Amino acid sequence: MNFVNHQNYIVPNTNEEEYDAVVICNGHFTEPRIADILGASALLEIELLRGKQIHSHNYQFLNLLEVKYVVVVIGGATSANDISREIAEVAKGVHISSRSALSESTPKKLHGYENLWLHSMIKVVGTDGGVRFQDGSKVCADIILHCTGYKYYFPFLETNGIVTVDDNRVGPLYKDIFPPAFALSLSFVGLLWKLLGFPRCELQSKWIDGILSGRISLLSKKDMIADIDAIYSSLDASNIPKW
């Protein structure tokens, strides 16, 4: 049995109710994930106030029309690609730092642009805004733009440490949905955000519905844990990041 607190922010009061099952579907596009970079992290709080470092969550086509900025974009996925190319239309220079770019093949000017470069990961950021990449190159950045995704964030969920977020991996979860310790009473929808998008969420919801209604059987707690351990071991052996 799950206890759920309801808080009314208009009329301050809190109610507690009991449910047989709770499904977490709160998304994960609210808590920005910031890259952990030597030198940059210590300056982050101050520089965020000055606008020196921002996350793509707060990007609204930076005011680059009046000032020709040099921008370092951290990331290699959709947001980084889209934003870097938009910024390149007006910026003095745009330098993309991607962990998928190999140091021996960078820096590399991207085809069709005179001011858009691909670099390997950042090695260190100086107090003067100097950004040194692992490929040995260095630029003086006016802005560092983190296109580094979001954190999974469940401030409302209390499981006494059984379900945790470790380096942005929510677990342990069977098939990224059911925590064995709380199945069937707790489940998650939408954690595998890179795959299939809304169709995936619909399929997960239908599977949860089938299990909660008794039409589909779930593995035993022991078998679910064994499945999770096997997947985690495989990922670790392949050096695949948790997130």
N, C-alpha and C positions, 0 to 999 in steps of 0.2 A: 504494500500500500504506500502511495506517495502523498506527501503533504505539500500543498502548493499555497503560497502566500500571494494574495492579490493586494496591490497597493494602488489606491486612488490618489492621483496627483492633483486633482481638482479639489476634492473634499478629502483632506488628510485622514485616512483610516486604512487599516489593514485587516483583511479577512483571510482565514485559513480554511482550506477545504481538502478533502481526501479524494484521490482518484486511483483507479486500478492501474492506469498507465499514463505516462507523460512522454510526448514526442517533442524533441528539441528541433525547431526549424527556424532559428533566429538569424540565419545567414552569417556572413563573416566580413562584410565590407564596411565596418565601422571603426575598427581599431587598427590603425596603420602599423605595418611592420617596417622598422627602420634597419638598414644594413649596419652591421657591427664592424666598423672600420677603425683601425688604429689612428688615433688623433682626432677623428671626426666625432666619435661618441662623446668625448670629454667636452667638446665645444658645442654639442648639439643643442642643449637647452638655450644657450645664449644666441646661437646663430639662427635658431628657429624664430626667435623674436625679431631678429634683424632681417629675416627673409633669406639668409644665406643658404640654408638647407630647408627643403620642403619635401613633402610626400605627394605623390600623384593624386592622392585623395583631395588635396587642396589646390590642385592645378586648374587654372582657368585662363589658359593662354596668357602666360606671363607678360608683363609690360615690357616687351622687348622692341617695340616699334620706335621708342624714343632713345633707348640706350642699347648699344650693340654688346650684349653680354656674351661671355664664354660660359657655357653650361655643361656640366658633367652629369650624365644621366646614368643611374645605376639600375641595371636590369636587362633582361633579354627576352621578355615575353611581349604580349600584345600592347600593354600600356607604354612600355619603353619604346617600342618601335613606332607606334602612332605619334606619341608626343615628341620624340626626337626629330621626326621628319616635319612636324608642324613647326617646331621651334627653329629648325634649320632654315626656314623661309626668311627669318628676320635676324637670327642671332649671328654674332661674329664667328662663333665656332661651337659645335656640339660634339661632345666626346662621350660615346657610349661605353660603359664598363660592364662587360658580361662575363660570367663565370664559365660560359661555354666557349669563349674565345681563347685560343691557345697563345701563350706569350710569344712563341717563335713565329707566329703568323700575324702579329700585330705590332705597332698600330697600322691600321689599314683604312685608307679612304674608301668610303662606300660609293658604289657606282651611281652616277647621276648627280653627285653632290660635290661641291668644292670645299664645304665647311663641315662635313659630317664624317666622323672618324669612329672606328671600332677599336677598342682596347681590351686588354685582359683585365682581371680584377684589380681593384685599387690596393696598393701596398700600404700607403700612409697618406694622411692629410695634414698639412702644416698650418700653423696659426695664421699664415699670410694668405691662405686660400690655395696654396700650391698642392696639387694632387699628383702623387707619383704612383704610376701603375706598375704591376709586376713585370710588364714587358720592358721596363726601363725608361719609358717616356714620361714626361711631366708637363702639366699645363697649370696655368694659374686661373682658377675658376671663380667666377662671380657668384654662381649658384650651383649647388649640388642638389639634384632632383632624384629622390628615391622612388623608383618604380618597382618596389620590392614586395608588393602584395600586402596582405592583411593577416593579423593574428586571429586565431580562433579564441573567442572571448565569451565566457559564460559566468559573469559576475553573480548571477542569480542561482547558480547550481551548486549545491552542497552535497558532496558524496564522501566526505571524510577521507579525501585523498585517494579514493579507489579509481575514479576517472580523473585523469590529469591531462594537461597540455604540455608535452615535452618537446621543445624545439618545433613547435607548431604541429606536432602530431597529437591528435586526440586519441586517447586509448587507456586501457586496452579495449578495442571494439571488434566484435566479430563481424566481418564483411563491412567494416567501417559504419556499422549501424547499432549493434547491440553490445553493451558491456556485459560480459558473462555473469558478473556478480549481481546485476540488476535485471537481467532478462526474466520476464518479458516487460517489466514495469517501466523501463527506461530505454529509449532509442533515439537515434539521431538521423536527420535527413539532410543531405546536401554537403557532406564533408569532402567528398572527392570532386572538388570544384573544377578540375581541369578536364573532366571526362563527361561528354554528352550533355552537360548543362541541365536544362529543364526536363528533357526526356528521362534522364537518370533519376532526378528527384521524383518524378511520377512513378517510375518503376520501383524505387525504394519505398515509396508510400504504399503502393499496392502490395508489396511484399510484407510490410509491417501490418497492414490491414488483414492480410491473409493469416498471419501468425496470431494476431490478437483475437481474431474471430474463430480460431481453431481449425481453419481449413488447411493450414500448412503447419507442419511440425518443425520445431527448432531443435538443433543438436543439443546434447547434454552440456552442462557447464564445462565438464572436463574436456569434451571434444572441441568445444569452441575455443578454449584456452590453448589447446594443442594446435589448432589451426592458426590462431593468432601468432603463437611462438614461431611456427614454421615460416610464416610470411615475413615476420620481423627479421628472422635469421637470414632469410634469402636476400632481403633488402640490404642488410648490413654487410653481407658477404659481397654484394655487388657495388658497395660504396654509394648506394642511392640515398640522397638526403631524406630525412624523416618527413620533410614537408615538400 
